[in-house]
Amino acid sequence: MGDYIDAARKAAPTSPETVFGPEFVEALRILLTVLAPMAPHVSSEMWQAVHSSQHTLRMLEAMGIKYAPGQDVHEQSWPVVDENALKLDDVPLVIQVRGKTKGTVEIPSSLCENPQEVEKFAKESELGKRLLEGKTLTRVIVAPTGRLVNFVIN
């Protein structure tokens, strides 16, 4: 719950035009639905306050969400996780030399599943080329997650 609130604070609207935009309204609805079992009275009051705004009702209608006045937060279905939204396009790849971190580069997440591709990407990256220039590479260790490469050099 704390991580959710921190993410919402970072993504909070910064201009008057974006206050109560579709993403913010949806995030608030999900937060109140998840909060309801732990704080039923507070979440119910907040739910009614959010849904009393004509702007919010128009926003919900535009999002295709039917809201009948008098509906309570406890009557809502539990939020469903969108697995595709959780997938990252790029992930950080940590590059080490002799076990000491020298930097990170962004790598497409699709490459993380193949250790040979991760090794090739790390060697061909600007950081990898700079670190390996003029050195003899003895061994390359790729972590099972595909997010860390350790170059063992002489």
C-alpha positions, 0 to 999 in steps of 0.5 A: 500500500505504501509503494502505491501511495508513493507512486501516486504521489510521484505521478500526481498531477502538476497542472490544473488541467490534469487534476482528476484526469482519467489516470488519476481518477482510475488510480484513486478508485483502485486505491479506495477499493483496496483500502475498503476492507481495512478502513471501511468507513473512511474509504466509503466517505472518500468514495462518495466525495470523489463520486459527487463531483460532476467532473469525475462523473463525466470522466467516468462516463468517458472511460466507459465506467457506469456509476449509479449514485448511491453505489458504495465502494464495498459493491465494487469488484476487486481490481484486476492486474493487467500483466502487460502493463507490468512488463518493462521495455528496457531494464538496467543491466549492471556491468561489473569488472572483477566483481566491482560495479562499473556502471549500468546500461539499458537493455531490452527486457526481451534479451534478459532470457538469453545469457549469450545475448546479454553477454553480447549486448554488454560487450558491444555497449559503449561502457563494455567496450571502454572497460574491455579495451586493451584487456584480456577477457578470461571469463564472463559471468551472466547472472541467471536473471540476465540483469548483471554481467561480470567481466573477469579480466587479466 
